[in-house]
Amino acid sequence: MEQANKPEFVNKVAEIELVYKSAVKASERPKISSSKTAYELFLKYWDENKLEFVEEFKVILLNRSNKVLGICSLTTGGVAGTIADPKLVFTTALKANASYVMIAHNHPSGNLKPSKADEELTLKIREAGKFLDLFLLDHLIITAEGYYSFADEGLI
């Protein structure tokens, strides 16, 4: 009888469920210990056919022990850029209950020099993460022949 008295809008609300599932045992997760190991992991999950073709943006999610919770491809763009939305970085990281993130994007041109936009995005994500206790460990620019690490260059 009480059901009939509920307003109609109560039945028109989306239910949101947060779930993180991993098929990898905690003891088997790789540990990121340097920009080089991050580069190697990113490269393993990069489509080699797109590395020198279009720009992509990915994130590695890490727990407190720097063990990999997962890797996620966030965006694919064109030859000269891709839109890297910080909201997507943090949505993904929060869903996996990550403590740290490492981000990367490729430069199809092969140029490892960061652009002004790359530097601004890095700073924006680093600063936003501080409020969430979700810290940016590094931002890599990836090419087929090597990488640039913002952390190694003292920019994070």
N, CA, C and O atoms as a GROMACS GRO file, in nm:
protein
  624
    1MET      N    1   0.080  -0.118   0.000
    1MET     CA    2   0.000   0.000   0.000
    1MET      C    3   0.086   0.126   0.000
    1MET      O    4   0.050   0.225  -0.065
    2GLU      N    5   0.196   0.124   0.071
    2GLU     CA    6   0.284   0.240   0.076
    2GLU      C    7   0.348   0.269  -0.058
    2GLU      O    8   0.380   0.384  -0.088
    3GLN      N    9   0.368   0.165  -0.138
    3GLN     CA   10   0.430   0.182  -0.270
    3GLN      C   11   0.351   0.281  -0.356
    3GLN      O   12   0.410   0.358  -0.431
    4ALA      N   13   0.223   0.279  -0.344
    4ALA     CA   14   0.138   0.365  -0.426
    4ALA      C   15   0.158   0.513  -0.392
    4ALA      O   16   0.130   0.599  -0.475
    5ASN      N   17   0.205   0.542  -0.273
    5ASN     CA   18   0.224   0.681  -0.230
    5ASN      C   19   0.359   0.740  -0.271
    5ASN      O   20   0.380   0.860  -0.255
    6LYS      N   21   0.451   0.657  -0.323
    6LYS     CA   22   0.583   0.708  -0.363
    6LYS      C   23   0.570   0.791  -0.489
    6LYS      O   24   0.495   0.757  -0.580
    7PRO      N   25   0.644   0.902  -0.494
    7PRO     CA   26   0.641   0.983  -0.616
    7PRO      C   27   0.696   0.903  -0.736
    7PRO      O   28   0.782   0.817  -0.719
    8GLU      N   29   0.646   0.932  -0.854
    8GLU     CA   30   0.684   0.860  -0.975
    8GLU      C   31   0.834   0.873  -1.008
    8GLU      O   32   0.894   0.779  -1.060
    9PHE      N   33   0.894   0.989  -0.977
    9PHE     CA   34   1.034   1.011  -1.014
    9PHE      C   35   1.130   0.919  -0.940
    9PHE      O   36   1.243   0.901  -0.986
   10VAL      N   37   1.090   0.860  -0.830
   10VAL     CA   38   1.176   0.769  -0.754
   10VAL      C   39   1.216   0.649  -0.840
   10VAL      O   40   1.325   0.595  -0.822
   11ASN      N   41   1.132   0.609  -0.930
   11ASN     CA   42   1.161   0.494  -1.016
   11ASN      C   43   1.242   0.531  -1.140
   11ASN      O   44   1.267   0.445  -1.224
   12LYS      N   45   1.282   0.656  -1.152
   12LYS     CA   46   1.353   0.701  -1.272
   12LYS      C   47   1.493   0.753  -1.239
   12LYS      O   48   1.538   0.852  -1.296
   13VAL      N   49   1.559   0.686  -1.148
   13VAL     CA   50   1.694   0.724  -1.109
   13VAL      C   51   1.789   0.611  -1.147
   13VAL      O   52   1.763   0.494  -1.117
   14ALA      N   53   1.898   0.646  -1.211
   14ALA     CA   54   1.997   0.545  -1.250
   14ALA      C   55   2.072   0.496  -1.127
   14ALA      O   56   2.110   0.576  -1.041
   15GLU      N   57   2.093   0.367  -1.119
   15GLU     CA   58   2.173   0.311  -1.012
   15GLU      C   59   2.316   0.301  -1.061
   15GLU      O   60   2.342   0.255  -1.173
   16ILE      N   61   2.409   0.344  -0.979
   16ILE     CA   62   2.550   0.342  -1.016
   16ILE      C   63   2.621   0.238  -0.930
   16ILE      O   64   2.608   0.237  -0.808
   17GLU      N   65   2.697   0.151  -0.996
   17GLU     CA   66   2.770   0.048  -0.926
   17GLU      C   67   2.918   0.062  -0.960
   17GLU      O   68   2.954   0.071  -1.077
   18LEU      N   69   3.002   0.065  -0.858
   18LEU     CA   70   3.145   0.072  -0.879
   18LEU      C   71   3.205  -0.066  -0.857
   18LEU      O   72   3.190  -0.125  -0.749
   19VAL      N   73   3.272  -0.117  -0.960
   19VAL     CA   74   3.327  -0.251  -0.953
   19VAL      C   75   3.467  -0.250  -1.014
   19VAL      O   76   3.490  -0.187  -1.117
   20TYR      N   77   3.558  -0.320  -0.950
   20TYR     CA   78   3.690  -0.344  -1.007
   20TYR      C   79   3.714  -0.493  -1.000
   20TYR      O   80   3.713  -0.551  -0.891
   21LYS      N   81   3.736  -0.556  -1.112
   21LYS     CA   82   3.761  -0.700  -1.117
   21LYS      C   83   3.895  -0.722  -1.184
   21LYS      O   84   3.926  -0.662  -1.287
   22SER      N   85   3.973  -0.809  -1.125
   22SER     CA   86   4.102  -0.841  -1.184
   22SER      C   87   4.118  -0.992  -1.192
   22SER      O   88   4.089  -1.064  -1.096
   23ALA      N   89   4.163  -1.039  -1.306
   23ALA     CA   90   4.190  -1.181  -1.324
   23ALA      C   91   4.333  -1.214  -1.283
   23ALA      O   92   4.375  -1.329  -1.287
   24VAL      N   93   4.408  -1.111  -1.243
   24VAL     CA   94   4.548  -1.128  -1.206
   24VAL      C   95   4.560  -1.127  -1.054
   24VAL      O   96   4.513  -1.034  -0.988
   25LYS      N   97   4.622  -1.230  -0.999
   25LYS     CA   98   4.644  -1.236  -0.854
   25LYS      C   99   4.736  -1.121  -0.812
   25LYS      O  100   4.824  -1.081  -0.888
   26ALA      N  101   4.715  -1.070  -0.693
   26ALA     CA  102   4.796  -0.958  -0.642
   26ALA      C  103   4.946  -0.992  -0.646
   26ALA      O  104   5.028  -0.906  -0.678
   27SER      N  105   4.980  -1.115  -0.616
   27SER     CA  106   5.121  -1.156  -0.614
   27SER      C  107   5.183  -1.163  -0.753
   27SER      O  108   5.305  -1.165  -0.767
   28GLU      N  109   5.099  -1.166  -0.858
   28GLU     CA  110   5.149  -1.177  -0.994
   28GLU      C  111   5.151  -1.044  -1.070
   28GLU      O  112   5.192  -1.039  -1.186
   29ARG      N  113   5.107  -0.938  -1.005
   29ARG     CA  114   5.103  -0.809  -1.072
   29ARG      C  115   5.245  -0.753  -1.088
   29ARG      O  116   5.325  -0.759  -0.995
   30PRO      N  117   5.275  -0.699  -1.207
   30PRO     CA  118   5.408  -0.640  -1.225
   30PRO      C  119   5.424  -0.514  -1.141
   30PRO      O  120   5.327  -0.443  -1.113
   31LYS      N  121   5.546  -0.487  -1.102
   31LYS     CA  122   5.578  -0.369  -1.023
   31LYS      C  123   5.653  -0.270  -1.112
   31LYS      O  124   5.746  -0.306  -1.184
   32ILE      N  125   5.611  -0.144  -1.105
   32ILE     CA  126   5.680  -0.039  -1.180
   32ILE      C  127   5.784   0.023  -1.089
   32ILE      O  128   5.751   0.080  -0.984
   33SER      N  129   5.910   0.013  -1.128
   33SER     CA  130   6.018   0.064  -1.044
   33SER      C  131   6.093   0.181  -1.108
   33SER      O  132   6.178   0.243  -1.045
   34SER      N  133   6.061   0.210  -1.234
   34SER     CA  134   6.131   0.318  -1.303
   34SER      C  135   6.052   0.361  -1.426
   34SER      O  136   5.955   0.295  -1.465
   35SER      N  137   6.094   0.470  -1.486
   35SER     CA  138   6.030   0.514  -1.610
   35SER      C  139   6.052   0.411  -1.720
   35SER      O  140   5.968   0.394  -1.809
   36LYS      N  141   6.165   0.343  -1.715
   36LYS     CA  142   6.196   0.242  -1.818
   36LYS      C  143   6.098   0.124  -1.810
   36LYS      O  144   6.051   0.077  -1.912
   37THR      N  145   6.069   0.077  -1.688
   37THR     CA  146   5.974  -0.034  -1.677
   37THR      C  147   5.833   0.011  -1.717
   37THR      O  148   5.756  -0.067  -1.773
   38ALA      N  149   5.800   0.137  -1.688
   38ALA     CA  150   5.670   0.190  -1.731
   38ALA      C  151   5.664   0.197  -1.884
   38ALA      O  152   5.565   0.158  -1.944
   39TYR      N  153   5.772   0.245  -1.945
   39TYR     CA  154   5.779   0.253  -2.092
   39TYR      C  155   5.761   0.115  -2.154
   39TYR      O  156   5.685   0.099  -2.249
   40GLU      N  157   5.830   0.016  -2.099
   40GLU     CA  158   5.821  -0.120  -2.153
   40GLU      C  159   5.679  -0.175  -2.142
   40GLU      O  160   5.631  -0.243  -2.232
   41LEU      N  161   5.612  -0.146  -2.029
   41LEU     CA  162   5.474  -0.193  -2.013
   41LEU      C  163   5.380  -0.120  -2.107
   41LEU      O  164   5.296  -0.183  -2.172
   42PHE      N  165   5.392   0.013  -2.115
   42PHE     CA  166   5.308   0.088  -2.208
   42PHE      C  167   5.327   0.035  -2.351
   42PHE      O  168   5.230   0.011  -2.423
   43LEU      N  169   5.452   0.017  -2.391
   43LEU     CA  170   5.483  -0.028  -2.527
   43LEU      C  171   5.422  -0.166  -2.555
   43LEU      O  172   5.374  -0.191  -2.666
   44LYS      N  173   5.423  -0.253  -2.456
   44LYS     CA  174   5.365  -0.387  -2.472
   44LYS      C  175   5.216  -0.379  -2.504
   44LYS      O  176   5.164  -0.463  -2.579
   45TYR      N  177   5.148  -0.280  -2.448
   45TYR     CA  178   5.003  -0.268  -2.468
   45TYR      C  179   4.966  -0.162  -2.572
   45TYR      O  180   4.848  -0.128  -2.587
   46TRP      N  181   5.064  -0.111  -2.642
   46TRP     CA  182   5.038  -0.014  -2.748
   46TRP      C  183   5.021  -0.088  -2.880
   46TRP      O  184   5.097  -0.180  -2.909
   47ASP      N  185   4.925  -0.050  -2.959
   47ASP     CA  186   4.908  -0.108  -3.091
   47ASP      C  187   5.022  -0.055  -3.178
   47ASP      O  188   5.026   0.064  -3.210
   48GLU      N  189   5.115  -0.142  -3.215
   48GLU     CA  190   5.232  -0.097  -3.291
   48GLU      C  191   5.194  -0.037  -3.426
   48GLU      O  192   5.272   0.039  -3.484
   49ASN      N  193   5.076  -0.071  -3.476
   49ASN     CA  194   5.030  -0.014  -3.602
   49ASN      C  195   4.984   0.131  -3.586
   49ASN      O  196   4.969   0.202  -3.686
   50LYS      N  197   4.961   0.175  -3.463
   50LYS     CA  198   4.916   0.312  -3.439
   50LYS      C  199   5.025   0.401  -3.379
   50LYS      O  200   5.010   0.523  -3.376
   51LEU      N  201   5.132   0.341  -3.332
   51LEU     CA  202   5.237   0.416  -3.262
   51LEU      C  203   5.293   0.531  -3.345
   51LEU      O  204   5.318   0.640  -3.292
   52GLU      N  205   5.313   0.509  -3.473
   52GLU     CA  206   5.366   0.612  -3.561
   52GLU      C  207   5.260   0.666  -3.656
   52GLU      O  208   5.291   0.728  -3.757
   53PHE      N  209   5.132   0.639  -3.623
   53PHE     CA  210   5.022   0.678  -3.710
   53PHE      C  211   4.932   0.785  -3.648
   53PHE      O  212   4.914   0.892  -3.706
   54VAL      N  213   4.876   0.755  -3.531
   54VAL     CA  214   4.789   0.851  -3.461
   54VAL      C  215   4.828   0.860  -3.314
   54VAL      O  216   4.885   0.767  -3.258
   55GLU      N  217   4.795   0.973  -3.254
   55GLU     CA  218   4.827   0.994  -3.115
   55GLU      C  219   4.723   0.926  -3.026
   55GLU      O  220   4.603   0.935  -3.050
   56GLU      N  221   4.772   0.857  -2.922
   56GLU     CA  222   4.687   0.791  -2.824
   56GLU      C  223   4.731   0.830  -2.684
   56GLU      O  224   4.845   0.872  -2.662
   57PHE      N  225   4.639   0.815  -2.589
   57PHE     CA  226   4.666   0.851  -2.450
   57PHE      C  227   4.623   0.734  -2.362
   57PHE      O  228   4.511   0.686  -2.372
   58LYS      N  229   4.715   0.689  -2.275
   58LYS     CA  230   4.689   0.574  -2.189
   58LYS      C  231   4.728   0.605  -2.045
   58LYS      O  232   4.802   0.700  -2.018
   59VAL      N  233   4.676   0.524  -1.953
   59VAL     CA  234   4.708   0.541  -1.812
   59VAL      C  235   4.736   0.403  -1.749
   59VAL      O  236   4.665   0.306  -1.776
   60ILE      N  237   4.839   0.398  -1.666
   60ILE     CA  238   4.866   0.281  -1.583
   60ILE      C  239   4.818   0.316  -1.443
   60ILE      O  240   4.848   0.424  -1.391
   61LEU      N  241   4.744   0.224  -1.382
   61LEU     CA  242   4.690   0.241  -1.248
   61LEU      C  243   4.771   0.156  -1.152
   61LEU      O  244   4.794   0.037  -1.177
   62LEU      N  245   4.814   0.216  -1.042
   62LEU     CA  246   4.903   0.147  -0.948
   62LEU      C  247   4.848   0.151  -0.806
   62LEU      O  248   4.779   0.245  -0.767
   63ASN      N  249   4.881   0.046  -0.730
   63ASN     CA  250   4.845   0.046  -0.588
   63ASN      C  251   4.958   0.109  -0.507
   63ASN      O  252   5.054   0.161  -0.564
   64ARG      N  253   4.948   0.105  -0.376
   64ARG     CA  254   5.047   0.168  -0.288
   64ARG      C  255   5.186   0.108  -0.301
   64ARG      O  256   5.286   0.172  -0.268
   65SER      N  257   5.194  -0.015  -0.349
   65SER     CA  258   5.323  -0.083  -0.367
   65SER      C  259   5.377  -0.068  -0.508
   65SER      O  260   5.472  -0.136  -0.545
   66ASN      N  261   5.318   0.022  -0.587
   66ASN     CA  262   5.356   0.043  -0.727
   66ASN      C  263   5.334  -0.081  -0.812
   66ASN      O  264   5.398  -0.099  -0.916
   67LYS      N  265   5.241  -0.167  -0.769
   67LYS     CA  266   5.203  -0.282  -0.850
   67LYS      C  267   5.088  -0.241  -0.940
   67LYS      O  268   4.999  -0.165  -0.901
   68VAL      N  269   5.090  -0.293  -1.062
   68VAL     CA  270   4.995  -0.252  -1.165
   68VAL      C  271   4.858  -0.315  -1.140
   68VAL      O  272   4.843  -0.437  -1.137
   69LEU      N  273   4.759  -0.228  -1.124
   69LEU     CA  274   4.620  -0.272  -1.112
   69LEU      C  275   4.558  -0.290  -1.251
   69LEU      O  276   4.469  -0.372  -1.271
   70GLY      N  277   4.608  -0.210  -1.345
   70GLY     CA  278   4.555  -0.219  -1.480
   70GLY      C  279   4.612  -0.110  -1.569
   70GLY      O  280   4.677  -0.017  -1.522
   71ILE      N  281   4.585  -0.124  -1.697
   71ILE     CA  282   4.625  -0.024  -1.795
   71ILE      C  283   4.502   0.005  -1.880
   71ILE      O  284   4.426  -0.085  -1.915
   72CYS      N  285   4.482   0.132  -1.912
   72CYS     CA  286   4.362   0.170  -1.985
   72CYS      C  287   4.397   0.267  -2.097
   72CYS      O  288   4.470   0.364  -2.077
   73SER      N  289   4.343   0.240  -2.213
   73SER     CA  290   4.355   0.332  -2.325
   73SER      C  291   4.240   0.431  -2.314
   73SER      O  292   4.123   0.391  -2.320
   74LEU      N  293   4.271   0.559  -2.298
   74LEU     CA  294   4.166   0.658  -2.274
   74LEU      C  295   4.118   0.728  -2.400
   74LEU      O  296   3.998   0.746  -2.418
   75THR      N  297   4.211   0.767  -2.488
   75THR     CA  298   4.168   0.838  -2.609
   75THR      C  299   4.258   0.805  -2.726
   75THR      O  300   4.374   0.767  -2.711
   76THR      N  301   4.200   0.821  -2.845
   76THR     CA  302   4.274   0.812  -2.970
   76THR      C  303   4.239   0.936  -3.050
   76THR      O  304   4.122   0.972  -3.061
   77GLY      N  305   4.340   1.001  -3.104
   77GLY     CA  306   4.317   1.124  -3.178
   77GLY      C  307   4.364   1.114  -3.320
   77GLY      O  308   4.347   1.012  -3.387
   78GLY      N  309   4.423   1.223  -3.367
   78GLY     CA  310   4.474   1.230  -3.503
   78GLY      C  311   4.625   1.229  -3.505
   78GLY      O  312   4.690   1.187  -3.409
   79VAL      N  313   4.679   1.274  -3.614
   79VAL     CA  314   4.824   1.277  -3.633
   79VAL      C  315   4.892   1.376  -3.540
   79VAL      O  316   5.003   1.352  -3.493
   80ALA      N  317   4.826   1.488  -3.512
   80ALA     CA  318   4.889   1.596  -3.436
   80ALA      C  319   4.842   1.609  -3.293
   80ALA      O  320   4.887   1.699  -3.222
   81GLY      N  321   4.752   1.521  -3.246
   81GLY     CA  322   4.710   1.534  -3.107
   81GLY      C  323   4.591   1.447  -3.072
   81GLY      O  324   4.525   1.390  -3.159
   82THR      N  325   4.566   1.440  -2.944
   82THR     CA  326   4.448   1.373  -2.891
   82THR      C  327   4.402   1.451  -2.768
   82THR      O  328   4.483   1.515  -2.702
   83ILE      N  329   4.275   1.445  -2.739
   83ILE     CA  330   4.222   1.515  -2.623
   83ILE      C  331   4.238   1.424  -2.502
   83ILE      O  332   4.182   1.315  -2.498
   84ALA      N  333   4.314   1.468  -2.406
   84ALA     CA  334   4.335   1.393  -2.283
   84ALA      C  335   4.257   1.462  -2.172
   84ALA      O  336   4.299   1.565  -2.120
   85ASP      N  337   4.144   1.405  -2.135
   85ASP     CA  338   4.055   1.463  -2.037
   85ASP      C  339   4.094   1.416  -1.897
   85ASP      O  340   4.085   1.296  -1.868
   86PRO      N  341   4.138   1.507  -1.809
   86PRO     CA  342   4.174   1.467  -1.674
   86PRO      C  343   4.062   1.394  -1.600
   86PRO      O  344   4.089   1.308  -1.516
   87LYS      N  345   3.937   1.427  -1.631
   87LYS     CA  346   3.825   1.357  -1.567
   87LYS      C  347   3.830   1.208  -1.596
   87LYS      O  348   3.801   1.125  -1.509
   88LEU      N  349   3.866   1.173  -1.721
   88LEU     CA  350   3.876   1.031  -1.756
   88LEU      C  351   3.989   0.961  -1.680
   88LEU      O  352   3.975   0.846  -1.638
   89VAL      N  353   4.100   1.032  -1.662
   89VAL     CA  354   4.212   0.976  -1.586
   89VAL      C  355   4.167   0.943  -1.445
   89VAL      O  356   4.190   0.832  -1.396
   90PHE      N  357   4.102   1.039  -1.380
   90PHE     CA  358   4.063   1.019  -1.240
   90PHE      C  359   3.943   0.926  -1.225
   90PHE      O  360   3.934   0.853  -1.126
   91THR      N  361   3.851   0.929  -1.319
   91THR     CA  362   3.738   0.835  -1.315
   91THR      C  363   3.790   0.692  -1.319
   91THR      O  364   3.747   0.606  -1.243
   92THR      N  365   3.883   0.668  -1.409
   92THR     CA  366   3.942   0.535  -1.426
   92THR      C  367   4.019   0.495  -1.300
   92THR      O  368   4.005   0.383  -1.251
   93ALA      N  369   4.100   0.586  -1.249
   93ALA     CA  370   4.183   0.558  -1.131
   93ALA      C  371   4.098   0.534  -1.006
   93ALA      O  372   4.126   0.444  -0.928
   94LEU      N  373   3.994   0.614  -0.989
   94LEU     CA  374   3.908   0.597  -0.872
   94LEU      C  375   3.830   0.466  -0.879
   94LEU      O  376   3.809   0.400  -0.777
   95LYS      N  377   3.787   0.430  -0.998
   95LYS     CA  378   3.713   0.304  -1.013
   95LYS      C  379   3.800   0.184  -0.977
   95LYS      O  380   3.749   0.085  -0.923
   96ALA      N  381   3.929   0.191  -1.006
   96ALA     CA  382   4.021   0.082  -0.974
   96ALA      C  383   4.079   0.095  -0.833
   96ALA      O  384   4.157   0.011  -0.789
   97ASN      N  385   4.040   0.200  -0.762
   97ASN     CA  386   4.091   0.228  -0.628
   97ASN      C  387   4.244   0.242  -0.628
   97ASN      O  388   4.312   0.196  -0.536
   98ALA      N  389   4.294   0.305  -0.731
   98ALA     CA  390   4.439   0.324  -0.746
   98ALA      C  391   4.490   0.430  -0.648
   98ALA      O  392   4.415   0.518  -0.604
   99SER      N  393   4.617   0.420  -0.616
   99SER     CA  394   4.684   0.521  -0.534
   99SER      C  395   4.773   0.612  -0.618
   99SER      O  396   4.796   0.728  -0.584
  100TYR      N  397   4.821   0.556  -0.729
  100TYR     CA  398   4.911   0.629  -0.817
  100TYR      C  399   4.870   0.606  -0.963
  100TYR      O  400   4.810   0.504  -0.996
  101VAL      N  401   4.904   0.702  -1.047
  101VAL     CA  402   4.883   0.686  -1.191
  101VAL      C  403   5.010   0.727  -1.264
  101VAL      O  404   5.088   0.810  -1.218
  102MET      N  405   5.027   0.665  -1.379
  102MET     CA  406   5.130   0.706  -1.473
  102MET      C  407   5.058   0.722  -1.606
  102MET      O  408   4.982   0.634  -1.647
  103ILE      N  409   5.080   0.833  -1.672
  103ILE     CA  410   5.013   0.859  -1.799
  103ILE      C  411   5.116   0.859  -1.912
  103ILE      O  412   5.235   0.881  -1.890
  104ALA      N  413   5.067   0.835  -2.032
  104ALA     CA  414   5.156   0.836  -2.148
  104ALA      C  415   5.076   0.867  -2.273
  104ALA      O  416   4.958   0.834  -2.285
  105HIS      N  417   5.144   0.931  -2.365
  105HIS     CA  418   5.089   0.947  -2.499
  105HIS      C  419   5.206   0.938  -2.596
  105HIS      O  420   5.321   0.960  -2.559
  106ASN      N  421   5.174   0.904  -2.718
  106ASN     CA  422   5.278   0.889  -2.820
  106ASN      C  423   5.283   1.013  -2.908
  106ASN      O  424   5.186   1.087  -2.921
  107HIS      N  425   5.397   1.033  -2.968
  107HIS     CA  426   5.416   1.135  -3.071
  107HIS      C  427   5.446   1.062  -3.201
  107HIS      O  428   5.558   1.015  -3.221
  108PRO      N  429   5.348   1.051  -3.290
  108PRO     CA  430   5.371   0.981  -3.417
  108PRO      C  431   5.488   1.037  -3.498
  108PRO      O  432   5.548   0.965  -3.577
  109SER      N  433   5.520   1.164  -3.477
  109SER     CA  434   5.630   1.227  -3.550
  109SER      C  435   5.767   1.172  -3.508
  109SER      O  436   5.865   1.188  -3.581
  110GLY      N  437   5.772   1.108  -3.392
  110GLY     CA  438   5.900   1.059  -3.340
  110GLY      C  439   5.971   1.161  -3.253
  110GLY      O  440   6.074   1.130  -3.193
  111ASN      N  441   5.918   1.282  -3.244
  111ASN     CA  442   5.976   1.389  -3.163
  111ASN      C  443   5.946   1.365  -3.016
  111ASN      O  444   5.829   1.351  -2.979
  112LEU      N  445   6.048   1.360  -2.932
  112LEU     CA  446   6.030   1.335  -2.789
  112LEU      C  447   6.013   1.462  -2.707
  112LEU      O  448   5.991   1.456  -2.586
  113LYS      N  449   6.024   1.577  -2.770
  113LYS     CA  450   6.013   1.702  -2.696
  113LYS      C  451   5.867   1.730  -2.659
  113LYS      O  452   5.780   1.727  -2.745
  114PRO      N  453   5.841   1.756  -2.528
  114PRO     CA  454   5.702   1.787  -2.489
  114PRO      C  455   5.658   1.924  -2.539
  114PRO      O  456   5.736   2.019  -2.545
  115SER      N  457   5.532   1.932  -2.576
  115SER     CA  458   5.475   2.060  -2.618
  115SER      C  459   5.431   2.137  -2.494
  115SER      O  460   5.428   2.083  -2.383
  116LYS      N  461   5.396   2.262  -2.512
  116LYS     CA  462   5.343   2.343  -2.402
  116LYS      C  463   5.215   2.279  -2.348
  116LYS      O  464   5.193   2.276  -2.227
  117ALA      N  465   5.131   2.227  -2.438
  117ALA     CA  466   5.006   2.160  -2.397
  117ALA      C  467   5.037   2.035  -2.314
  117ALA      O  468   4.966   2.006  -2.218
  118ASP      N  469   5.143   1.960  -2.351
  118ASP     CA  470   5.184   1.842  -2.273
  118ASP      C  471   5.224   1.884  -2.131
  118ASP      O  472   5.185   1.819  -2.034
  119GLU      N  473   5.300   1.991  -2.121
  119GLU     CA  474   5.345   2.040  -1.991
  119GLU      C  475   5.228   2.088  -1.906
  119GLU      O  476   5.223   2.061  -1.786
  120GLU      N  477   5.134   2.160  -1.967
  120GLU     CA  478   5.017   2.211  -1.895
  120GLU      C  479   4.928   2.097  -1.846
  120GLU      O  480   4.878   2.101  -1.734
  121LEU      N  481   4.907   1.996  -1.931
  121LEU     CA  482   4.826   1.881  -1.891
  121LEU      C  483   4.889   1.807  -1.774
  121LEU      O  484   4.820   1.767  -1.680
  122THR      N  485   5.019   1.789  -1.780
  122THR     CA  486   5.091   1.720  -1.672
  122THR      C  487   5.071   1.793  -1.540
  122THR      O  488   5.040   1.731  -1.438
  123LEU      N  489   5.089   1.923  -1.542
  123LEU     CA  490   5.073   2.004  -1.421
  123LEU      C  491   4.929   1.997  -1.370
  123LEU      O  492   4.907   1.984  -1.250
  124LYS      N  493   4.834   2.005  -1.460
  124LYS     CA  494   4.692   2.001  -1.423
  124LYS      C  495   4.656   1.868  -1.355
  124LYS      O  496   4.589   1.868  -1.252
  125ILE      N  497   4.701   1.758  -1.412
  125ILE     CA  498   4.672   1.626  -1.354
  125ILE      C  499   4.746   1.608  -1.222
  125ILE      O  500   4.691   1.553  -1.127
  126ARG      N  501   4.869   1.652  -1.216
  126ARG     CA  502   4.946   1.641  -1.091
  126ARG      C  503   4.877   1.716  -0.978
  126ARG      O  504   4.860   1.662  -0.868
  127GLU      N  505   4.837   1.839  -1.005
  127GLU     CA  506   4.775   1.922  -0.902
  127GLU      C  507   4.637   1.870  -0.861
  127GLU      O  508   4.604   1.868  -0.742
  128ALA      N  509   4.557   1.827  -0.957
  128ALA     CA  510   4.424   1.774  -0.927
  128ALA      C  511   4.434   1.646  -0.844
  128ALA      O  512   4.354   1.624  -0.753
  129GLY      N  513   4.530   1.564  -0.876
  129GLY     CA  514   4.549   1.438  -0.804
  129GLY      C  515   4.580   1.457  -0.657
  129GLY      O  516   4.542   1.374  -0.574
  130LYS      N  517   4.648   1.565  -0.624
  130LYS     CA  518   4.682   1.591  -0.484
  130LYS      C  519   4.557   1.601  -0.397
  130LYS      O  520   4.558   1.557  -0.282
  131PHE      N  521   4.450   1.658  -0.450
  131PHE     CA  522   4.327   1.673  -0.374
  131PHE      C  523   4.259   1.539  -0.347
  131PHE      O  524   4.181   1.526  -0.252
  132LEU      N  525   4.289   1.441  -0.430
  132LEU     CA  526   4.226   1.309  -0.417
  132LEU      C  527   4.320   1.207  -0.353
  132LEU      O  528   4.284   1.090  -0.339
  133ASP      N  529   4.439   1.249  -0.313
  133ASP     CA  530   4.543   1.157  -0.266
  133ASP      C  531   4.568   1.048  -0.371
  133ASP      O  532   4.587   0.931  -0.338
  134LEU      N  533   4.567   1.090  -0.495
  134LEU     CA  534   4.589   1.002  -0.609
  134LEU      C  535   4.699   1.069  -0.692
  134LEU      O  536   4.674   1.163  -0.767
  135PHE      N  537   4.819   1.020  -0.678
  135PHE     CA  538   4.935   1.094  -0.724
  135PHE      C  539   4.986   1.051  -0.861
  135PHE      O  540   4.991   0.932  -0.894
  136LEU      N  541   5.023   1.151  -0.940
  136LEU     CA  542   5.083   1.129  -1.070
  136LEU      C  543   5.232   1.103  -1.051
  136LEU      O  544   5.305   1.190  -1.005
  137LEU      N  545   5.276   0.983  -1.087
  137LEU     CA  546   5.417   0.947  -1.073
  137LEU      C  547   5.500   0.989  -1.193
  137LEU      O  548   5.616   1.025  -1.179
  138ASP      N  549   5.438   0.983  -1.312
  138ASP     CA  550   5.514   1.018  -1.432
  138ASP      C  551   5.420   1.039  -1.550
  138ASP      O  552   5.306   0.991  -1.551
  139HIS      N  553   5.470   1.110  -1.647
  139HIS     CA  554   5.405   1.127  -1.777
  139HIS      C  555   5.511   1.097  -1.880
  139HIS      O  556   5.615   1.162  -1.885
  140LEU      N  557   5.485   0.998  -1.962
  140LEU     CA  558   5.581   0.958  -2.065
  140LEU      C  559   5.531   0.999  -2.202
  140LEU      O  560   5.412   0.989  -2.233
  141ILE      N  561   5.624   1.045  -2.283
  141ILE     CA  562   5.598   1.063  -2.426
  141ILE      C  563   5.670   0.946  -2.492
  141ILE      O  564   5.790   0.924  -2.471
  142ILE      N  565   5.596   0.872  -2.572
  142ILE     CA  566   5.647   0.746  -2.626
  142ILE      C  567   5.662   0.753  -2.778
  142ILE      O  568   5.576   0.806  -2.848
  143THR      N  569   5.772   0.699  -2.825
  143THR     CA  570   5.792   0.677  -2.968
  143THR      C  571   5.844   0.534  -2.985
  143THR      O  572   5.873   0.465  -2.887
  144ALA      N  573   5.855   0.490  -3.108
  144ALA     CA  574   5.905   0.355  -3.134
  144ALA      C  575   6.052   0.341  -3.093
  144ALA      O  576   6.099   0.230  -3.067
  145GLU      N  577   6.123   0.453  -3.086
  145GLU     CA  578   6.267   0.449  -3.058
  145GLU      C  579   6.306   0.491  -2.917
  145GLU      O  580   6.423   0.485  -2.882
  146GLY      N  581   6.208   0.532  -2.836
  146GLY     CA  582   6.244   0.574  -2.701
  146GLY      C  583   6.131   0.648  -2.633
  146GLY      O  584   6.016   0.644  -2.678
  147TYR      N  585   6.164   0.715  -2.524
  147TYR     CA  586   6.063   0.786  -2.447
  147TYR      C  587   6.123   0.907  -2.376
  147TYR      O  588   6.244   0.918  -2.359
  148TYR      N  589   6.035   0.996  -2.335
  148TYR     CA  590   6.070   1.112  -2.254
  148TYR      C  591   5.990   1.099  -2.125
  148TYR      O  592   5.870   1.074  -2.128
  149SER      N  593   6.057   1.114  -2.011
  149SER     CA  594   5.993   1.103  -1.881
  149SER      C  595   5.993   1.238  -1.812
  149SER      O  596   6.098   1.296  -1.786
  150PHE      N  597   5.873   1.288  -1.781
  150PHE     CA  598   5.862   1.415  -1.707
  150PHE      C  599   5.926   1.402  -1.569
  150PHE      O  600   5.987   1.497  -1.521
  151ALA      N  601   5.912   1.285  -1.505
  151ALA     CA  602   5.969   1.265  -1.372
  151ALA      C  603   6.120   1.264  -1.379
  151ALA      O  604   6.186   1.328  -1.297
  152ASP      N  605   6.177   1.193  -1.476
  152ASP     CA  606   6.324   1.187  -1.489
  152ASP      C  607   6.383   1.326  -1.516
  152ASP      O  608   6.496   1.354  -1.477
  153GLU      N  609   6.305   1.411  -1.582
  153GLU     CA  610   6.352   1.546  -1.614
  153GLU      C  611   6.322   1.646  -1.502
  153GLU      O  612   6.349   1.766  -1.516
  154GLY      N  613   6.266   1.597  -1.390
  154GLY     CA  614   6.238   1.682  -1.275
  154GLY      C  615   6.117   1.772  -1.292
  154GLY      O  616   6.105   1.873  -1.223
  155LEU      N  617   6.026   1.737  -1.382
  155LEU     CA  618   5.909   1.820  -1.408
  155LEU      C  619   5.784   1.772  -1.334
  155LEU      O  620   5.676   1.829  -1.350
  156ILE      N  621   5.799   1.668  -1.254
  156ILE     CA  622   5.686   1.620  -1.168
  156ILE      C  623   5.736   1.617  -1.027
  156ILE      O  624   5.661   1.581  -0.936
   0.00000   0.00000   0.00000
